[in-house]
Amino acid sequence: MRAVRFHEYGGVDVLRVEDVPRPVPAADQVLVEVRAAGIQPGEVSIRTGFLHERWPAAFPSGQGSDLAGVVVEVGSHVRDFGIGDEVAGFTHRRASHAEYVAVDDVNLVHRPAGLPWDVAGALYVAGATAYACVWAVDPRPGDTVVVSGAAGGVGSFAVQLARLKGATVIGLASEPNHGWLKEKGVLPLAYGDGVRERILQAAGERGVDAFIDTYGTGYVELAVELGVRPERINTIRDWAVAGRVGARTYGEGAAASAVVLGELARLAARGELEVPIARGYPLEQVRDAFRELEERHTHGKIVLRPQDRP
């Protein structure tokens, strides 16, 4: 089969699509023919070596967690899935950017009817991360929550999940994304110079109750300046600053379960959660996909489609 590999830390040029042996599922696994697999900013940090101390790579390394596809083989102990089943799921083995992946059966859900492949294959990492962020700051009806990077992969989930909790949501994003945020009931604001004053004006006398930072670069400090209590600030990027001020750092690992994935899939299938898909790329164009991702201006998710040909 074809799979994405890198043999050393570096930029997008170290990514290759290579012929590798097709996996054989263990007794508690199924083999999935991958139709869509999301890509994540965290994979960039792993591939460049930025997270070597936390998540070292063993070379040659694969990549990818999110996936959706069709079951083509079933391990002897698997009972809930059969050949031909359409599934969404995740793997912790950095392996989903490939034509086939062996997945633990406990990390899969059945794809709800009508849920597009690209959406099903882009749900887990960004969705579970956003789910954990929202859970960490505990929005309640009447609260005002600010989300940085509000139109990005994680942010676009977080603003909607916070709205489903009944909160008023202020989303920091670039001007081209303001229309989409308004459609979701979010008050969009431009980031950059003067953002503190814009937030204070938008929040009114009540002020800001909670802050979800999906972008980094000073937003934890901004949340403190806005008077948000540290236990109601969550960041997925500024870990050092969070440790200094007592903010939370809940991410994907805090919601890593098929139960959460299943809930997100049902919300998306019912139209209660929109998962914007920015673009899909064939596996051979993985470098182009990550170049676009690393510009950090994408609205929504970028996915690889291993069954497509360039």
C-alpha positions as CSV (number, residue, x, y, z in Angstrom):
1,M,0.0,0.0,0.0
2,R,1.0,3.7,-0.2
3,A,1.6,5.6,3.0
4,V,3.1,8.9,4.1
5,R,6.5,8.6,5.8
6,F,9.3,10.8,7.0
7,H,12.8,9.6,7.8
8,E,14.1,12.7,9.6
9,Y,12.8,15.8,11.2
10,G,12.3,18.8,8.9
11,G,10.0,20.8,6.8
12,V,7.4,19.6,4.3
13,D,10.2,18.3,2.0
14,V,10.9,15.4,4.3
15,L,7.5,13.9,3.6
16,R,7.3,11.0,1.2
17,V,4.6,8.7,-0.1
18,E,6.2,5.2,-0.1
19,D,5.2,1.6,-0.8
20,V,5.0,-0.2,2.5
21,P,3.5,-3.6,3.6
22,R,-0.3,-3.6,4.1
23,P,-1.1,-4.0,7.9
24,V,-2.5,-7.2,9.2
25,P,-5.1,-6.5,11.9
26,A,-4.6,-8.1,15.4
27,A,-7.4,-10.0,17.0
28,D,-9.0,-6.8,18.4
29,Q,-8.5,-4.7,15.3
30,V,-10.1,-4.1,11.9
31,L,-8.4,-3.1,8.7
32,V,-9.9,0.0,7.2
33,E,-9.5,1.2,3.6
34,V,-9.1,4.9,4.2
35,R,-11.4,7.3,2.3
36,A,-10.5,10.5,4.2
37,A,-7.9,11.4,6.9
38,G,-7.6,14.9,8.5
39,I,-4.3,16.6,8.9
40,Q,-3.4,18.6,12.1
41,P,-1.0,21.4,13.2
42,G,0.3,19.0,15.9
43,E,1.6,16.7,13.2
44,V,3.7,19.7,11.9
45,S,5.2,20.1,15.4
46,I,6.1,16.4,15.6
47,R,7.5,16.3,12.1
48,T,9.8,19.3,12.6
49,G,11.0,18.0,16.0
50,F,9.5,20.8,18.0
51,L,7.7,18.3,20.2
52,H,10.6,15.8,20.4
53,E,10.8,15.9,24.2
54,R,7.0,15.3,24.5
55,W,6.3,13.0,21.5
56,P,9.5,11.8,19.9
57,A,9.3,10.2,16.4
58,A,10.8,6.8,15.7
59,F,12.1,6.8,12.1
60,P,10.8,6.0,9.6
61,S,7.7,7.6,11.0
62,G,4.2,7.6,9.7
63,Q,1.6,10.2,10.6
64,G,-2.1,10.8,11.0
65,S,-4.7,10.0,13.6
66,D,-8.1,10.9,12.1
67,L,-9.7,8.5,9.6
68,A,-12.9,7.4,7.9
69,G,-13.3,4.4,5.6
70,V,-14.6,1.0,4.9
71,V,-13.7,-2.2,6.9
72,V,-12.0,-4.8,4.7
73,E,-10.7,-7.2,7.3
74,V,-11.8,-8.1,10.8
75,G,-9.8,-9.5,13.7
76,S,-11.0,-12.7,15.4
77,H,-12.2,-11.0,18.6
78,V,-14.1,-8.1,16.9
79,R,-17.9,-8.3,17.3
80,D,-19.2,-4.9,16.6
81,F,-17.9,-4.3,13.1
82,G,-18.0,-6.4,9.9
83,I,-16.5,-6.3,6.4
84,G,-18.1,-3.6,4.4
85,D,-19.0,-1.4,7.4
86,E,-18.5,2.3,7.0
87,V,-16.6,3.7,10.0
88,A,-15.0,6.8,11.5
89,G,-12.3,6.6,14.0
90,F,-8.7,7.3,15.2
91,T,-5.4,5.7,15.8
92,H,-2.6,6.7,18.2
93,R,0.0,4.9,16.0
94,R,0.6,7.8,13.5
95,A,-0.7,5.7,10.7
96,S,-3.9,7.1,9.1
97,H,-2.2,9.0,6.2
98,A,-2.2,5.8,4.2
99,E,-4.4,3.7,2.0
100,Y,-5.1,1.2,4.8
101,V,-4.7,1.3,8.5
102,A,-5.3,-1.3,11.3
103,V,-7.4,0.3,14.0
104,D,-8.4,-0.9,17.5
105,D,-12.1,-1.7,17.4
106,V,-12.7,0.5,20.6
107,N,-11.5,3.5,18.6
108,L,-14.2,3.2,15.9
109,V,-17.8,4.3,15.4
110,H,-20.2,3.5,12.6
111,R,-20.4,6.4,10.1
112,P,-23.9,8.0,10.5
113,A,-26.0,8.0,7.4
114,G,-25.5,11.1,5.3
115,L,-22.2,12.2,7.0
116,P,-19.7,13.0,4.2
117,W,-16.5,11.1,4.1
118,D,-14.4,14.2,4.5
119,V,-16.3,15.3,7.6
120,A,-16.1,11.8,9.1
121,G,-12.4,11.6,8.5
122,A,-11.7,15.1,10.0
123,L,-13.8,14.8,13.2
124,Y,-11.6,13.2,15.8
125,V,-8.5,15.3,16.7
126,A,-10.0,18.8,16.2
127,G,-13.4,17.8,17.5
128,A,-12.1,16.0,20.6
129,T,-9.7,18.8,21.3
130,A,-12.5,21.4,21.0
131,Y,-14.8,19.2,23.1
132,A,-12.1,19.1,25.9
133,C,-11.5,22.9,25.6
134,V,-15.2,23.6,26.1
135,W,-15.5,21.1,28.9
136,A,-12.5,22.7,30.6
137,V,-14.0,26.2,30.8
138,D,-17.5,25.0,31.5
139,P,-19.6,27.5,29.6
140,R,-23.1,28.1,31.0
141,P,-26.2,29.9,29.6
142,G,-25.5,33.6,29.9
143,D,-21.7,33.3,30.0
144,T,-19.5,35.2,27.5
145,V,-16.8,33.0,26.0
146,V,-13.9,34.3,23.8
147,V,-12.3,31.9,21.3
148,S,-9.1,32.7,19.5
149,G,-8.5,31.2,16.1
150,A,-12.3,30.9,16.0
151,A,-12.4,29.8,12.3
152,G,-9.6,27.3,12.4
153,G,-9.7,23.6,12.7
154,V,-10.2,23.4,16.5
155,G,-11.8,26.9,16.8
156,S,-14.6,26.2,14.4
157,F,-15.7,23.3,16.5
158,A,-15.2,25.1,19.8
159,V,-17.4,28.1,18.9
160,Q,-20.3,25.8,17.9
161,L,-20.0,23.6,21.0
162,A,-19.9,26.6,23.3
163,R,-23.0,28.0,21.6
164,L,-24.7,24.6,22.1
165,K,-24.1,25.1,25.8
166,G,-26.0,28.4,25.7
167,A,-23.1,30.8,25.9
168,T,-22.5,34.0,24.1
169,V,-19.4,33.5,22.0
170,I,-17.0,36.1,20.7
171,G,-14.8,34.7,18.0
172,L,-11.4,36.2,17.0
173,A,-10.7,35.6,13.3
174,S,-9.7,37.3,10.1
175,E,-12.3,39.4,8.2
176,P,-13.0,36.8,5.5
177,N,-14.3,34.4,8.1
178,H,-16.6,36.8,9.9
179,G,-19.6,35.8,7.8
180,W,-19.4,32.1,8.6
181,L,-19.1,33.0,12.3
182,K,-22.1,35.2,12.2
183,E,-24.1,32.3,10.6
184,K,-23.2,30.2,13.7
185,G,-24.5,32.8,16.1
186,V,-20.9,34.0,17.0
187,L,-19.9,37.6,17.4
188,P,-16.8,38.0,15.2
189,L,-14.0,40.3,16.0
190,A,-10.7,41.0,14.2
191,Y,-7.5,40.0,16.0
192,G,-4.4,42.2,16.2
193,D,-3.9,45.7,17.6
194,G,-6.7,46.9,19.7
195,V,-8.3,43.5,20.3
196,R,-8.5,43.9,24.0
197,E,-10.6,47.0,23.7
198,R,-12.8,45.4,21.0
199,I,-13.5,42.5,23.3
200,L,-14.3,44.7,26.3
201,Q,-16.7,46.7,24.1
202,A,-18.4,43.6,22.7
203,A,-18.7,41.9,26.1
204,G,-20.3,44.8,27.8
205,E,-20.7,45.4,31.5
206,R,-20.7,41.6,32.4
207,G,-17.3,41.1,30.9
208,V,-15.7,37.9,29.8
209,D,-16.4,34.7,31.8
210,A,-14.2,32.2,29.9
211,F,-11.5,32.1,27.2
212,I,-10.5,29.3,24.9
213,D,-7.1,29.8,23.1
214,T,-6.5,27.7,20.1
215,Y,-3.8,30.0,18.6
216,G,-1.2,31.0,21.1
217,T,1.0,34.1,21.0
218,G,-0.2,36.0,24.0
219,Y,-3.9,35.1,24.4
220,V,-3.5,33.5,27.8
221,E,-2.0,36.8,29.1
222,L,-4.9,38.7,27.4
223,A,-7.4,36.5,29.1
224,V,-5.9,37.3,32.5
225,E,-5.9,41.0,31.6
226,L,-9.6,40.7,30.8
227,G,-10.3,39.4,34.3
228,V,-11.0,35.8,33.4
229,R,-10.3,33.4,36.3
230,P,-7.3,31.1,35.4
231,E,-9.5,27.9,35.9
232,R,-11.8,29.2,33.1
233,I,-8.9,29.8,30.6
234,N,-7.9,26.9,28.4
235,T,-5.1,26.9,25.9
236,I,-3.8,24.2,23.5
237,R,-0.6,26.1,22.6
238,D,0.8,28.3,25.4
239,W,1.6,25.6,27.9
240,A,4.4,27.5,29.6
241,V,2.3,30.6,30.2
242,A,-0.6,28.5,31.3
243,G,1.6,26.8,33.9
244,R,2.7,30.2,35.2
245,V,-0.7,31.7,35.6
246,G,-2.6,28.5,36.5
247,A,-4.7,28.2,33.3
248,R,-5.8,24.8,31.9
249,T,-4.2,22.9,29.0
250,Y,-6.9,20.3,28.2
251,G,-6.6,19.0,24.7
252,E,-7.4,15.9,22.6
253,G,-6.1,13.5,25.2
254,A,-8.7,14.6,27.7
255,A,-11.5,13.5,25.4
256,A,-9.8,10.6,23.6
257,S,-12.7,8.2,23.3
258,A,-15.1,6.7,20.7
259,V,-17.9,8.0,22.9
260,V,-16.9,11.6,22.2
261,L,-16.3,10.8,18.6
262,G,-19.8,9.2,18.3
263,E,-21.4,12.3,19.9
264,L,-19.6,14.6,17.5
265,A,-20.6,12.4,14.5
266,R,-24.2,12.4,15.5
267,L,-24.3,16.2,15.9
268,A,-22.7,16.7,12.5
269,A,-25.0,14.2,10.8
270,R,-28.0,16.0,12.3
271,G,-26.8,19.4,11.1
272,E,-26.2,20.7,14.6
273,L,-22.4,20.9,14.1
274,E,-20.9,22.1,10.9
275,V,-17.5,20.8,10.0
276,P,-16.1,23.1,7.3
277,I,-13.8,21.3,4.8
278,A,-11.3,23.7,3.4
279,R,-9.8,21.3,0.8
280,G,-9.1,17.7,0.0
281,Y,-5.8,16.4,-1.4
282,P,-4.7,13.1,-2.9
283,L,-2.1,11.3,-0.8
284,E,0.6,12.1,-3.2
285,Q,0.0,15.8,-2.6
286,V,0.6,15.6,1.1
287,R,3.3,18.3,0.9
288,D,0.9,20.7,-0.7
289,A,-1.7,19.9,2.0
290,F,0.7,20.8,4.8
291,R,2.0,23.9,3.0
292,E,-1.6,25.2,3.1
293,L,-2.1,24.1,6.7
294,E,1.1,25.8,7.8
295,E,0.0,29.2,6.5
296,R,-2.5,29.2,9.4
297,H,-5.2,31.0,7.5
298,T,-7.4,28.1,6.6
299,H,-11.0,28.1,7.5
300,G,-11.9,24.5,8.6
301,K,-10.2,21.2,7.9
302,I,-7.8,19.9,5.3
303,V,-8.1,16.2,4.5
304,L,-6.1,13.7,2.6
305,R,-8.1,11.3,0.3
306,P,-5.9,8.2,-0.2
307,Q,-8.2,6.6,-2.8
308,D,-7.9,9.7,-5.1
309,R,-5.3,10.0,-7.7
310,P,-3.7,13.4,-8.7
